[in-house]
Amino acid sequence: MTSFTLSEYLPGRDFACQSIWQDGKLVLVRTHERVSYFGGENRPSGVASTAALAKTVVDPRVVAISTAAIRAVDEKASGAFDVDLKEDTRSVPQITEINAGRIISGAAIFDAAGKHSLALTYVRLALGESIEIDEPYDVAEDYYFVRDVDTVPGVFHADELFEGIRETES
């Protein structure tokens, strides 16, 4: 082997930032953190882009880094963009991937926790409809997304995770 790739080690948290744009204007954006990975145990890195467990997070740094990257690629960006980021050893999010033209599955499921639907906003803009969203950063904190093979994905708020569980005396 005569060639290889060298990259920075990124041991920190793993984020996704999904956004919808129209003519260079940010219309809607959401952020979540991948907590565990669907199929990650089958990869040498232990990481996969599909989360088995993810949670919504409010992290303006992730939005600022992601939107700056999208604007650097296209000042008049329109459509759906997903930016994946992983924190470095100083806990600073670093971009690992930018995907244009699609809404990732986990982001669409979090519509249950937001005010606006990512997919519906995307379609309405594509059809030329006017969209009025006052605050583009639309994320409700502490919602968890859980999925597995052959099961319906679930979205739960952190307060719901322990409903019905009783503490017992030792």
N, C-alpha and C positions, 0 to 999 in steps of 0.2 A: 504494500500500500504506500503510495507516495503523496497522498493528499489527506487532509483532515480539517476539521473545523474546531476552532477554539472559541469558547464563549464564557461570559461571566457566570459564576455560580449564583443562582437565585433561590435561596432556601426559605424565603418568607411566604407570606400569604398569597393566594392565587385569586385574582379578580377577573371579572368580565364586565365590560362597559358597553351596553347596547344603546345605540342612538339612532334617531331619525332626523334627517336634514332636508332642507329645501332651499335651493339657490344660495348656499353658504350660510344659512341661518340654522342654528340648532333648534329643533322643534320639540323633541322629547328625548330624555336620556334616563337610563336606569343602571344601577350597579349591584352586583352581587359577588359574593365570595364562594369559591368552591371549597368545601370542607373535606369531602371524600370523593373518590372517583369511581365511576362505573367502568369496570374493567381495568382499573389502574394496577391491580395486583398482577396482571398478565404482561406488564411492560417493565423493562429494566429500570426505568425512572420512577415507577410507581405512580405516574401522573397520566391523566387522560383529559381531553377537553370536555368530556361529558361528565357532569357531576351526578353522583348518587345522592349526595347531600350537599345542598348549597343554602346560603342564607343571604337575605337582602342586607345591604350595608349602606350607610350614608358616609361617603368618603369623597369630599370635594377634590382631593389630590388626584384621585383616579379619573374623575371627570375632566379636570384641567389638563392633565397629561394626554388623555385620549382625544379631547377636542382639539388641542394644539396639533397633535399628530395628523388628524383628519384634515384640518385646515392647511397644514404643510403639504399634504398630498394633493388637495384640491380646494382652492379658495371658494369655489362655487359648488361645493359638495351637495348632492341631492341623493336621497335614498336612505337605505339602512346600512349601518356600519357597526361592526362588533370589534372591540379591541380587547385583547387578552393581555393581562399584566401580571407580573410576579414580583414580589418585593426582594430587593437585594439584601446584603448583610447589614445595611444601615436602615432597613425597613422603608426604603424608597421604591415605589412601584416603577418597574421597568417594562416597556412594551415587548411582548414576545411574538405577537401576531396581530395583523389587522385584516379583517374580512369585510369585503364590500358586497352589498346586494342581497344580504340574507339576515333574517332574524333567527338567532339561535333558539333552540327548543326550550331551554331553561328560562330564557328571558320572557318568552311568550306566556309560560305558565305563571310567572310572577304578576301577570295582569290582574290576578285575583287580589293582589296586595297593593295595587296602584290605582290612581284615579283614571288613567287613560290606557287604552289598549294600544300596544305597540303595532300590532298587525293592522288593526283598523285605522290607525293614524296613517300608516304607510299606504294603505289602499286608498284612503280618502285623498291624500296628497297626489297619488298617482292619477286619480280621476279628476284632478283639478279643483277639488272642493277646498273651501276656505277652512282652515283649522285655527281655533283660538285657544291656545294653551298659555296661561299667564306665566307659570313657572315650569321651565322645561325639565328640571331635575325632579322627577316624579318617582320617589321611592319611599315605601313605608318600611321602617327599620324592624329587624328581628322577626322576619318571616322566613320559615324554613321550607325548602323544597326537597321531597324525598321520592326517589324512584328506584325501581328494580325491574327485572325481567318479568314479563307477563302480569304486571300489576298496574293499576291505575295510579299515576303520580298523585302525590298529596302536597298541599300547601297548608302550613300550620303556623300560627303565631307562637312565639316562645312561651307565652302564658298558657297555651293550650297543650303543650307537650307533656305536662304531668297531670292533666285532668284525669280523674278517676284512679289515680295511684295513691295509695295510702301508705303512710309510714308505719312501720311496725316496731314494737319494742324488742330490743335484743335480749 
